[in-house]
Amino acid sequence: MTRWWRRRAAGDGQGAGARPPRPRQEQEGRQEHRERTDGQPPPGTDAQEPAGGSGTARRLVGGHLTITEVTEGRPEQEIARVELSAEQIHTMRARSAIDTLGPEHPDALTAMRELAEVLGSIPGRGEEAVELYQHVVRTQWTTLGDRHEDTLRTSVELADLLHTTGQLRLSETAWRDTFRAQAETLGRDHPDALRSATGLAAVLEDLGRAAEAEPLLRDVLERRARQLGRDHPDVLSATNAHAASLLKCGRHEEAERALRALVPQLEARYGRDHEGTIAARSNLGAVLVRLDRHAEAEDHIRAVVRSMEATVGPHHESTFTARNNLAAVLHAQERYEDAVPILRAILSGYVALHGDDHPTTVVTRDNLANVLIDVGRHEEAAELLDRCVRDYQRIYGPGHPRLRDAEEKLAWLRSP
């Protein structure tokens, strides 16, 4: 039995019967985000995939409690109304289910899973959500079995959250186990198995292993096209994801052919500002950068930035990605002074969104260091790269290409 659902090593005191973590407001003395880069020395133009991936479409919301006065012979009268957040609502539901049904009852586990989903959507609460998801899936493995539909659903959400919180190697293992179980119980063509294959590929890409991700995404595309036809929305999304993977594998001409055909399809179907159109056009811009067609690439990427700012706002992660891509094409044109302020703003945005230590923040810091080297600000670049080296060691372990590249640049900057 694999242990990806355990955040700490065996023997850490969190056995199968452990109580779920308490909500943070009850804990004392405790203080406390897909778009990916390609790991090249210049700031990488990120390959984007459409939103939706492997996560759920539900949005868990709050509500209110109403206090009423009931007097015989009179209409019921509202005295007060207390607004409650989604976290408060789902905390109460989870506690009630545990007290009424017991901590191992399927309905109690569902209530805890929904609380974990809420916590995972709150900035800074990802670790708490991971712990609660791990408790739920550990109990489901014991009581329902590792192939039960409820266990697999929780496993998918945990694997996705591990990815979001930057625990990439645990996420990879979680996605592999979940994908294998779904393929064996539901079949490789089942939508759930295909979504898990896409989730696994996304983590492999973030780990710098695009060559392993590409066959998975090609298989997903072929199966979906066979089932649904080439014009189905899921097939269009899978086409873009596979083209992004080709880009990351360095197969630029193949990626360009796929995207040249895809972008007009998406524009005709959804319009220029739809998230799917934006993602594909961003990938086309990234391909054109790799093919040294910089002026055309800049036109595409500036259009993407405008669309993102208009649709999701200036502080959304996808907008940061679009701006990073703009910085990349400016860097490729040796317009370094134009790229530096863009990357500084992106780095500040990612720190606010994910924190200092998230993989996306770390790669953005690396990108900024690269441009600072080109403008001659070597001391600041060395400070940034020193931190990147420590973070890459933590995230990827020894020998990873991003770590080696950062170490080499840092050694060069500090050489006499």
C-alpha positions as CSV (number, residue, x, y, z in Angstrom):
1,M,0.0,0.0,0.0
2,T,1.5,3.3,-1.0
3,R,1.7,6.2,1.5
4,W,1.3,9.3,-0.6
5,W,-1.6,10.2,1.5
6,R,0.7,10.6,4.5
7,R,2.4,14.0,4.7
8,R,4.9,12.8,7.3
9,A,6.9,9.6,7.6
10,A,5.5,6.4,9.2
11,G,5.5,6.6,13.0
12,D,4.5,10.3,13.1
13,G,1.5,9.6,15.4
14,Q,-1.2,10.0,12.8
15,G,-2.5,6.5,12.5
16,A,-5.7,5.4,10.9
17,G,-7.7,6.2,13.9
18,A,-6.4,9.7,14.3
19,R,-8.9,12.5,14.6
20,P,-9.1,15.0,11.8
21,P,-7.2,18.3,12.3
22,R,-9.2,21.0,14.0
23,P,-10.1,24.2,12.1
24,R,-7.4,26.7,12.5
25,Q,-9.3,29.1,14.7
26,E,-9.3,26.4,17.4
27,Q,-5.5,25.8,17.3
28,E,-3.3,27.8,19.5
29,G,0.2,29.1,18.8
30,R,0.1,28.4,15.1
31,Q,1.0,30.9,12.5
32,E,1.0,30.2,9.2
33,H,-1.4,27.7,-7.1
34,R,-1.2,26.1,-14.4
35,E,0.8,27.3,-16.1
36,R,4.4,26.1,-16.0
37,T,7.7,27.1,-17.2
38,D,10.1,25.1,-19.3
39,G,13.3,25.4,-17.2
40,Q,15.4,27.2,-19.9
41,P,17.9,29.8,-18.7
42,P,15.9,32.8,-20.0
43,P,12.5,33.5,-18.4
44,G,10.4,30.6,-19.9
45,T,7.4,31.2,-22.0
46,D,4.8,29.1,-20.3
47,A,2.7,26.5,-21.9
48,Q,-0.9,27.0,-20.8
49,E,-3.6,24.4,-20.5
50,P,-7.3,25.4,-20.3
51,A,-8.8,25.6,-16.8
52,G,-10.8,22.7,-15.6
53,G,-8.2,20.0,-15.4
54,S,-8.9,17.4,-12.9
55,G,-10.6,19.4,-10.2
56,T,-14.3,19.6,-9.4
57,A,-16.6,22.2,-10.9
58,R,-18.5,22.8,-7.7
59,R,-18.0,26.0,-5.8
60,L,-18.8,25.6,-2.1
61,V,-20.3,28.7,-0.6
62,G,-21.4,30.1,2.7
63,G,-24.8,30.8,4.0
64,H,-26.5,32.1,7.2
65,L,-28.3,31.1,10.4
66,T,-31.7,32.6,11.1
67,I,-32.9,33.0,14.7
68,T,-36.6,33.2,15.0
69,E,-39.2,33.7,17.7
70,V,-42.1,31.3,17.8
71,T,-45.1,32.4,19.8
72,E,-48.4,30.4,19.9
73,G,-51.0,32.1,17.9
74,R,-48.6,34.5,16.1
75,P,-46.6,34.3,12.9
76,E,-43.0,33.2,13.2
77,Q,-40.8,36.3,13.6
78,E,-37.1,36.6,12.6
79,I,-35.0,38.1,15.4
80,A,-31.5,37.9,13.9
81,R,-29.6,36.5,11.0
82,V,-25.9,35.5,11.3
83,E,-23.9,35.2,8.1
84,L,-21.5,32.3,7.9
85,S,-18.5,31.6,5.7
86,A,-18.2,28.4,3.6
87,E,-15.6,27.2,6.1
88,Q,-17.9,27.8,9.1
89,I,-20.8,26.0,7.4
90,H,-18.8,23.0,6.4
91,T,-17.0,22.8,9.8
92,M,-20.4,22.6,11.5
93,R,-21.6,20.0,9.0
94,A,-18.5,17.9,9.5
95,R,-18.7,18.0,13.3
96,S,-22.4,17.2,13.3
97,A,-21.9,14.2,11.0
98,I,-19.0,12.9,13.1
99,D,-20.9,13.3,16.4
100,T,-24.1,11.8,14.9
101,L,-22.8,9.0,12.7
102,G,-19.2,8.4,13.9
103,P,-15.9,9.4,12.3
104,E,-15.8,6.4,9.8
105,H,-19.3,6.7,8.4
106,P,-19.3,7.5,4.7
107,D,-21.4,10.6,5.2
108,A,-19.1,11.9,7.9
109,L,-16.1,11.3,5.6
110,T,-17.9,13.2,2.8
111,A,-18.5,16.1,5.1
112,M,-14.8,16.2,6.0
113,R,-13.8,16.0,2.4
114,E,-16.0,18.9,1.6
115,L,-14.5,20.9,4.4
116,A,-11.0,20.0,3.0
117,E,-12.2,21.3,-0.4
118,V,-13.2,24.6,1.2
119,L,-9.9,24.9,3.1
120,G,-8.0,24.2,-0.1
121,S,-9.6,27.1,-1.8
122,I,-8.5,29.6,0.9
123,P,-5.1,31.2,0.4
124,G,-2.6,30.0,3.1
125,R,-4.8,27.0,4.2
126,G,-3.5,24.4,1.8
127,E,-1.5,22.5,4.3
128,E,-4.5,22.1,6.6
129,A,-6.6,21.0,3.7
130,V,-3.9,18.4,2.7
131,E,-3.8,17.0,6.2
132,L,-7.6,16.7,6.3
133,Y,-7.8,15.1,2.8
134,Q,-5.1,12.6,3.9
135,H,-7.1,11.7,7.0
136,V,-10.2,11.1,4.9
137,V,-8.5,9.0,2.2
138,R,-6.6,7.0,4.8
139,T,-9.9,6.1,6.5
140,Q,-11.7,5.4,3.2
141,W,-8.9,3.0,2.1
142,T,-9.4,1.2,5.4
143,T,-13.2,1.2,5.5
144,L,-14.3,1.2,1.8
145,G,-11.2,-0.1,0.0
146,D,-8.8,1.6,-2.4
147,R,-11.0,1.1,-5.5
148,H,-14.2,2.5,-4.1
149,E,-15.6,5.4,-6.0
150,D,-15.6,7.7,-2.9
151,T,-11.9,6.8,-2.2
152,L,-11.0,7.5,-5.8
153,R,-12.8,10.8,-5.7
154,T,-10.9,11.9,-2.6
155,S,-7.7,10.7,-4.0
156,V,-8.2,12.8,-7.1
157,E,-8.8,15.9,-5.1
158,L,-5.8,15.2,-2.8
159,A,-3.5,14.6,-5.8
160,D,-4.7,17.9,-7.3
161,L,-4.1,19.8,-4.0
162,L,-0.7,18.3,-3.5
163,H,0.2,19.7,-6.9
164,T,-1.3,23.1,-6.1
165,T,0.6,23.4,-2.9
166,G,3.9,22.4,-4.5
167,Q,4.4,18.9,-3.2
168,L,5.2,17.6,-6.6
169,R,6.7,14.2,-5.9
170,L,3.9,13.2,-3.6
171,S,1.4,14.5,-6.2
172,E,3.0,12.4,-8.9
173,T,2.7,9.2,-6.8
174,A,-0.9,10.1,-5.9
175,W,-1.9,10.7,-9.5
176,R,-0.1,7.4,-10.6
177,D,-1.9,5.3,-8.1
178,T,-5.3,6.9,-8.7
179,F,-4.9,6.7,-12.5
180,R,-4.0,3.0,-12.3
181,A,-6.9,2.2,-10.0
182,Q,-9.4,4.1,-12.3
183,A,-8.0,2.5,-15.4
184,E,-8.3,-1.0,-13.9
185,T,-11.8,-0.5,-12.5
186,L,-13.4,1.9,-15.0
187,G,-11.3,1.4,-18.1
188,R,-8.8,3.6,-19.8
189,D,-11.5,5.3,-21.9
190,H,-13.5,6.5,-18.8
191,P,-13.5,10.3,-18.4
192,D,-12.3,10.0,-14.8
193,A,-9.3,8.0,-15.9
194,L,-8.5,10.4,-18.7
195,R,-8.7,13.4,-16.3
196,S,-6.3,11.6,-13.9
197,A,-3.9,10.9,-16.8
198,T,-4.0,14.7,-17.6
199,G,-3.3,15.5,-13.9
200,L,-0.3,13.1,-13.8
201,A,1.0,14.7,-17.0
202,A,0.8,18.2,-15.6
203,V,2.8,17.2,-12.5
204,L,5.4,15.4,-14.7
205,E,5.8,18.7,-16.7
206,D,6.2,20.7,-13.6
207,L,8.9,18.2,-12.5
208,G,10.7,18.9,-15.8
209,R,9.8,15.5,-17.3
210,A,7.9,16.6,-20.4
211,A,9.1,13.7,-22.4
212,E,7.2,11.4,-20.0
213,A,4.1,13.6,-20.1
214,E,3.7,13.9,-23.9
215,P,2.7,10.2,-24.5
216,L,0.1,10.4,-21.8
217,L,-1.4,13.5,-23.3
218,R,-1.3,12.1,-26.8
219,D,-3.1,9.0,-25.6
220,V,-5.8,11.2,-23.9
221,L,-6.3,13.2,-27.1
222,E,-6.6,10.1,-29.3
223,R,-9.1,8.4,-26.9
224,R,-11.2,11.5,-26.6
225,A,-11.2,12.2,-30.3
226,R,-12.3,8.6,-30.9
227,Q,-15.2,8.9,-28.5
228,L,-16.4,12.4,-29.1
229,G,-15.2,13.7,-32.5
230,R,-12.6,16.3,-33.3
231,D,-14.9,19.3,-32.7
232,H,-16.0,18.4,-29.2
233,P,-14.9,20.9,-26.4
234,D,-13.0,18.2,-24.5
235,V,-11.1,17.3,-27.6
236,L,-10.2,20.9,-28.4
237,S,-8.9,21.2,-24.8
238,A,-6.9,18.0,-25.1
239,T,-5.5,19.2,-28.4
240,N,-4.1,22.3,-26.7
241,A,-2.7,20.3,-23.8
242,H,-0.9,18.0,-26.2
243,A,0.4,20.9,-28.2
244,A,1.7,22.5,-25.0
245,S,3.5,19.3,-24.2
246,L,5.1,19.1,-27.7
247,L,6.3,22.7,-27.1
248,K,7.9,21.6,-23.8
249,C,9.6,18.6,-25.5
250,G,11.2,21.0,-28.0
251,R,9.1,19.7,-30.9
252,H,8.3,23.2,-32.0
253,E,7.2,22.6,-35.6
254,E,4.7,19.9,-34.6
255,A,3.3,22.2,-31.9
256,E,3.0,25.1,-34.3
257,R,1.1,23.0,-36.8
258,A,-1.4,21.9,-34.2
259,L,-1.9,25.3,-32.8
260,R,-2.2,27.1,-36.2
261,A,-5.2,24.8,-36.8
262,L,-6.6,25.0,-33.3
263,V,-6.7,28.8,-32.6
264,P,-9.1,29.6,-35.5
265,Q,-11.4,26.7,-34.4
266,L,-11.5,28.1,-30.9
267,E,-12.0,31.7,-32.0
268,A,-14.9,30.6,-34.3
269,R,-16.5,28.6,-31.5
270,Y,-15.9,30.7,-28.4
271,G,-14.5,34.1,-29.4
272,R,-11.1,35.6,-28.8
273,D,-11.5,36.2,-25.0
274,H,-12.5,32.7,-24.0
275,E,-10.1,30.9,-21.7
276,G,-9.5,28.1,-24.2
277,T,-8.8,30.5,-27.0
278,I,-6.4,32.5,-24.8
279,A,-4.6,29.4,-23.7
280,A,-4.0,28.1,-27.2
281,R,-3.0,31.6,-28.5
282,S,-0.5,31.9,-25.6
283,N,1.0,28.5,-26.6
284,L,1.2,29.7,-30.2
285,G,3.1,32.8,-29.0
286,A,5.4,30.6,-27.0
287,V,6.1,28.4,-30.1
288,L,6.9,31.5,-32.2
289,V,9.4,32.6,-29.5
290,R,11.2,29.3,-29.8
291,L,11.2,29.6,-33.6
292,D,12.7,33.1,-33.3
293,R,9.7,34.8,-34.9
294,H,9.7,37.4,-32.1
295,A,7.6,40.2,-33.6
296,E,4.7,37.9,-34.4
297,A,5.0,36.2,-31.0
298,E,4.9,39.6,-29.2
299,D,1.6,40.5,-31.1
300,H,0.0,37.2,-29.9
301,I,1.2,37.5,-26.3
302,R,0.2,41.2,-25.9
303,A,-3.3,40.2,-27.1
304,V,-3.3,37.4,-24.5
305,V,-2.3,39.8,-21.8
306,R,-5.1,42.2,-22.8
307,S,-7.7,39.4,-22.8
308,M,-6.6,38.1,-19.4
309,E,-6.7,41.5,-17.8
310,A,-10.2,42.1,-19.2
311,T,-11.6,38.7,-18.3
312,V,-10.0,37.6,-15.0
313,G,-8.3,40.8,-13.8
314,P,-4.7,42.0,-13.3
315,H,-3.9,39.9,-10.2
316,H,-5.0,36.5,-11.5
317,E,-2.4,33.7,-11.8
318,S,-3.2,33.3,-15.5
319,T,-2.6,37.0,-16.0
320,F,0.8,36.7,-14.3
321,T,1.6,33.8,-16.7
322,A,0.7,35.9,-19.7
323,R,2.9,38.7,-18.5
324,N,5.7,36.3,-17.9
325,N,5.4,35.2,-21.5
326,L,5.6,38.8,-22.5
327,A,8.7,39.3,-20.5
328,A,10.1,36.2,-22.2
329,V,9.6,37.6,-25.7
330,L,11.1,40.9,-24.7
331,H,14.1,39.0,-23.3
332,A,14.4,37.1,-26.5
333,Q,14.6,40.5,-28.4
334,E,17.2,41.7,-25.9
335,R,14.9,44.3,-24.5
336,Y,16.1,43.5,-21.0
337,E,15.2,46.8,-19.3
338,D,11.6,46.4,-20.5
339,A,11.4,42.9,-19.1
340,V,12.8,43.6,-15.6
341,P,9.8,45.6,-14.2
342,I,7.3,43.1,-15.6
343,L,9.1,40.2,-13.8
344,R,9.4,42.2,-10.6
345,A,5.7,42.7,-10.5
346,I,5.0,39.1,-11.4
347,L,7.2,37.9,-8.6
348,S,5.4,40.2,-6.1
349,G,2.1,38.8,-7.3
350,Y,3.1,35.2,-6.9
351,V,4.5,35.8,-3.4
352,A,1.1,37.3,-2.5
353,L,-0.8,34.5,-4.2
354,H,1.3,31.4,-3.2
355,G,4.0,32.5,-0.8
356,D,7.8,32.7,-1.0
357,D,8.5,29.0,-1.3
358,H,6.0,27.8,-3.9
359,P,7.5,26.3,-7.1
360,T,5.9,28.9,-9.4
361,T,7.3,31.7,-7.2
362,V,10.8,30.1,-7.2
363,V,10.9,29.8,-11.0
364,T,9.7,33.4,-11.4
365,R,12.6,34.4,-9.1
366,D,15.0,32.5,-11.3
367,N,13.6,34.2,-14.4
368,L,14.1,37.6,-12.8
369,A,17.7,36.7,-11.9
370,N,18.4,35.7,-15.5
371,V,17.3,39.1,-16.8
372,L,19.2,40.9,-14.1
373,I,22.4,39.1,-15.3
374,D,21.8,40.4,-18.8
375,V,21.4,44.0,-17.6
376,G,24.6,43.7,-15.4
377,R,23.0,43.7,-12.0
378,H,25.0,40.7,-10.9
379,E,24.9,41.2,-7.1
380,E,21.1,41.2,-7.0
381,A,21.0,38.3,-9.4
382,A,23.4,36.2,-7.2
383,E,21.2,36.8,-4.1
384,L,18.1,35.6,-6.0
385,L,19.9,32.6,-7.4
386,D,21.3,31.6,-4.0
387,R,17.7,31.3,-2.7
388,C,16.6,29.5,-5.9
389,V,19.4,26.9,-5.4
390,R,18.1,26.2,-1.8
391,D,14.5,26.0,-3.0
392,Y,15.2,23.8,-5.9
393,Q,17.1,21.4,-3.6
394,R,14.0,21.2,-1.4
395,I,11.5,20.9,-4.3
396,Y,13.3,18.6,-6.7
397,G,16.2,17.0,-4.9
398,P,19.8,16.7,-6.2
399,G,20.6,16.5,-9.9
400,H,17.5,18.2,-11.3
401,P,18.2,20.3,-14.4
402,R,16.8,23.5,-12.9
403,L,19.0,23.0,-9.8
404,R,22.1,22.4,-11.9
405,D,21.5,25.4,-14.1
406,A,21.0,27.7,-11.1
407,E,24.1,26.3,-9.4
408,E,26.2,26.9,-12.5
409,K,25.0,30.5,-13.0
410,L,25.6,31.2,-9.3
411,A,29.1,29.8,-9.4
412,W,29.8,31.9,-12.5
413,L,28.6,35.1,-10.8
414,R,30.7,34.4,-7.7
415,S,33.8,33.4,-9.6
416,P,36.8,35.8,-9.3
